[in-house]
Amino acid sequence: MKLNFYRFTTPLQKYWETHPKMVWLLSILWVFLIGWLAFFWHLGSIGLVDETEPLFAEAARQMVVTGDWITPYFNGETRFDKPALVYWLMAIAYQTIGVNEWAVRLPSALAALALTALGFYTLQRFGFPSPQGSRGAGEQGSSSLTPSTQYPVTSTRYLSAWIGAALIALNPITIAWARTGVSDMLLSGCIGTSLLCFFIGYASKDEGNSGESQRSFFLNISPWYIAFYVLSALAVLTKGPVGIVLPVIIIAGFVIYLGNWREVWREMRPVWGSLIFSAIALPWYILCYLRNGNAFIDAFFGYHNVERFTQVVNRHSAPWYFYFLVVLLGFFPWSIYLPLAIAKLRFWQVKRWRNSPRSSQLGLFALAWFFGIFGFFTIAVTKLPSYVIPLIPAAAILVALLFSEQIHFVVSEKFLLTDKEKFKTNKGLFWSGIFNVVLCIAIAGLLLYLPGLLGYDPAIPDLQQLLEKSGLAVRGFLIWGVTAIALVFLLQNRRRLPFLVVANFLAFVAFLVFMLTPASFLLDGARQMPLRELSAVVRQVEKPGEELFMIGFKKPSVVFYTQRKVDYFEGFNETFNYMRKTAAANPNRTSVLILSQSTHIDRELLEVTPHQVLAKTKAYKLIRVKVSGG
């Protein structure tokens, strides 16, 4: 018996049209629910993760302690890796809720939530699955399609928005960096919201029912364009010139393709926009240069910007296809459907896109956004997974438009696709679903054998045993194994194909709740908690003026949790040579504290006396060594 979906969805469509406030309330709850689950749930329940997160956390704490909000410092040295905005936000959070992990990660989580919310709003307003308007001569399709007459606009837009918000938030790469106190998610939030503000301002011009195109802020500039300039300036204050370079590349490619760049250039009032941008972005750079001179220029602009693009920095090299793998795994499981979503746009039909109204060009803009960032960092020589975080919202928009169109077609059976287009899309969904099944099976198998595949880590010497005992590997195997079975069921009928996204959504939520989150607690307890415990011991036993040495490894979290300077040394010979040289200059110093890995310190201490073991864990020991001549 054939199920008539349309009989059930018609009342829902009427309810959407007659109760817009209730729909908006449900939508707000949806955005906050997925935002809480993805970004805020257990946000501060684990300690700072070495190696990068404590660098930001401590630099922000130093701003609060010293009152110097211009020059960032870590462990007594200037830190010009990133501009000041992320430190400022962390420092404000410290002063508001205290110096803790919540405060460190709050800017990242809020940036991710803001990006998700504005992504929802943009899709709700402009989430047309396909470009509307007349098409070029000789192209298939209707020549005068209007949204109001071809399909229910409200329900389709809300469907796009609900799916898009979920995809922006619920993917591995966004969740990982939204829960990490570094600058990457703040940059993605600033760039993403600035681009969305640009598109809203751009598309609002031909929205006849809103009148927004006639409204302006001042100097005849749309308030959305003002927001674009402000957020781009904040992006530059987050990570440097890349915060404006990427939006310019994306917007330029988009409007040049459409052939309306002169019109958009005039609308954006670039002279006044540049003044707004400069007033926000430049003062910190000027003040930091005046205080630190060429040391700031050489370190920040030379090393951390130019060299990262033109040379391999910190051994972060990778092959040209590196970001294909990063997007495939980092945006999993939605990345499987990206090729189909891109092909569905038919971006090569230039005349078709140029004849469509602005309000239906969100898909094309997302495509320019995706390829602009992907191409830029593929060309760059230094490669890191976090560099492509800003393209994830664009990928989410593309996939959301694809699935919202297909779901609405199935439940209504009244849509604007031609029979030929329906066949091509169904075929594409089917083969994408097949690949989805294969990848789920591969991940399930990999998780099942994960404990045996892990190498030895001196920081967690019993990691394999911990994973086997926890049962997390089996749990992950069951989640993705069951998902593969569900996907096979959906692939049996073409009417079920659009609901592949629902199966993936439920699987990812289960994976996040029942495996990723417990795994983060397990790894924190095994890897980071011992260092926090030893740091607490340091604060309890340290004597006035007693130095703290870390030998054979660097863990910046110790600096944050001890709230004191730590000297790093490669080996014990180097350490003791330093101690002997400084003994004469520091007659009052009788001992030093040494933190080292247990396997290393036992061997080296055979010739060192006297010493006292103050605390130890499976991986580390904290000892006090008497200074020669003290």
Number of C-alpha atoms within 10 A of each C-alpha: 3 4 8 12 13 17 11 12 15 14 11 13 16 13 14 17 15 11 10 12 11 12 16 13 10 12 20 15 12 17 22 17 14 21 25 16 17 28 28 21 14 14 21 17 13 17 22 28 18 15 11 15 19 26 22 25 29 28 28 29 25 23 21 19 10 9 9 12 19 19 21 25 21 22 18 12 11 15 18 21 17 22 23 24 23 27 29 20 18 30 25 19 20 20 13 10 10 13 19 18 20 25 23 33 28 22 28 29 28 19 21 29 25 18 26 28 23 20 26 28 22 21 28 22 21 24 30 23 25 22 23 23 20 20 22 17 9 6 12 12 14 14 13 10 17 14 17 9 9 12 18 18 20 19 21 23 24 23 22 31 30 22 23 32 28 22 26 28 27 26 24 19 21 28 22 14 22 30 26 27 29 25 26 22 31 27 30 29 30 28 27 31 26 29 28 27 23 23 23 24 22 20 20 22 19 15 15 10 8 11 11 16 16 12 13 14 11 9 8 12 19 25 18 22 26 24 20 28 28 21 26 30 26 25 29 25 24 26 23 23 16 16 22 20 14 19 22 15 15 20 20 17 18 21 18 12 16 19 13 12 16 10 10 16 12 11 16 21 16 16 10 14 18 13 12 16 22 14 12 17 24 13 12 17 17 12 13 20 16 11 13 13 12 11 14 20 16 14 16 20 17 13 16 18 18 13 16 18 18 12 16 15 15 8 9 13 15 14 9 13 9 14 21 13 11 19 23 15 16 23 23 21 21 22 23 22 25 20 13 20 25 18 12 19 20 13 16 9 12 14 15 19 25 20 15 19 16 22 20 21 26 27 29 22 21 25 22 23 26 22 16 21 22 19 12 15 18 20 12 17 19 20 24 14 14 17 20 23 23 24 22 26 27 27 27 28 29 30 26 31 27 26 25 26 22 24 21 22 20 19 18 17 14 13 16 21 18 12 9 9 14 15 13 14 18 16 15 18 24 20 15 20 23 17 14 24 21 13 17 24 19 16 16 24 18 15 20 20 14 17 17 12 11 10 10 11 12 15 17 17 15 14 20 17 11 16 18 16 10 13 12 22 21 18 18 22 22 17 19 25 20 16 24 25 14 16 24 16 13 19 21 11 10 15 15 15 23 24 19 23 22 13 16 21 20 13 20 21 17 16 18 20 15 15 18 17 13 14 17 13 17 18 17 17 16 19 21 22 18 20 25 19 15 22 21 14 15 23 13 10 12 15 14 8 12 15 16 23 19 22 20 15 13 16 18 22 24 26 20 26 21 19 15 16 16 22 14 17 17 12 16 19 11 11 17 16 11 12 17 13 11 14 18 13 9 12 11 12 20 16 21 19 23 25 26 22 20 17 13 16 20 11 9 12 13 8 7 11 11 11 16 12 12 15 15 18 14 15 20 20 22 25 21 20 19 18 19 17 10 12
